């Protein structure tokens, strides 16, 4: 049977990606907590990040999918054993219903087939595991260290052992205290009815492919294996098999070839809330693969907190702004929590962006919610690019200042 490749315009591809990412969010049913869980289960992971110049990335990403999101939701879902911490392409919250698929990485680390970033200290790991088994949940600070006082926290031997045991599946994180991990035995954290059978290689590959395409609309093999070691061959082979079986279709977009689920194009019949503006986290699921954003959205993005200050173009923590189906600007923000003041250090529009008045109105509306999300009552705009946009935008935000 001859397979036909569908052709999408770049605008249709963007719409498919955004609808698959639940951006902007559609009207929701059920409780706010249920909506948060549904977002995590649909996206497959929520990246955890420590930077707190505004609300941390895991809260920010979920708030953009659930307008009724509360920062207590993640803690509650972990306590309810609906969500757990582990590693996706980075540290993340994962849906508990996907637990068994985390076993592939865990077992590879335990066997030594996949490297960990710390050296393995079997003796110390046994001692650490025994203490937790006898004493209950413990934190890294509960283990005495008599080495150099100025040693980096990550170099503390007990911390290395804890992280190794966590990564190979002996320990899990039942909760955090002041954002610090608490470790406990996996069998004491898991729900009683959870499936702990490791998936076969083919089942794992199908899971990765399906999960990715459900959340992202369309994708290439290189995107599906992003930072997932030892998966390139099996993903490529399984993609071809699923395509030949009619489970996937191929899409041509602006000279590039993508895979999609067989029924994914039905999403294009749904409306996209183009007038709703969203201020995104740098670690949002939509944005995490920068090359993909350049190709599909023509948006060249780099987070500059890791760039020396003199070389920064947009600011320490610039937030991409989604509006009208496009990524049209970026905004470097900082929340002064003592003063309840949100600083917009730099608001930069994309080159050749022309719809500034409508954009300013949409951004002003969203900033009201964004300020509340960051526990801020006042707003201060410092700089815009182009500079001529500052007076125009200032008139739209003046009503937000108490």
Secondary structure, DSSP 8 states (H G I E B T S, - for coil): -----EEE-HHHHHHHHHHHTT-S-----S-HHHHHHHHHHHHS-EE-----SSS-HHHHHHHTT-TT--THHHHHHHHTTSEEEEESSSEEEEEGGGGGGGHHHHHHHHHTSS--SS---HHHHHHHHHHHHHH-SB-GGGS---S-TTS-GGG-HHHHHHHHHHHTTSEEEEEEETTEEEEEEHHHHS-TT-------HHHHHHHHHHHHHHHHSSB-HHHHTTT-TT-HHHHHHHHHHHHHTTSEEEEEETTEEEEEETTGGGGGGS---TT--EE--TT-TTTS-HHHHHHHH-------TTS-GGG-SS-TTEEEEEETTEEEEEEEEEEETTTTEEEEEEEEE-TT---HHHHHHHHHHHHHHHHHHTT-SEEEE--EESTTHHHHHHHHHGGG--
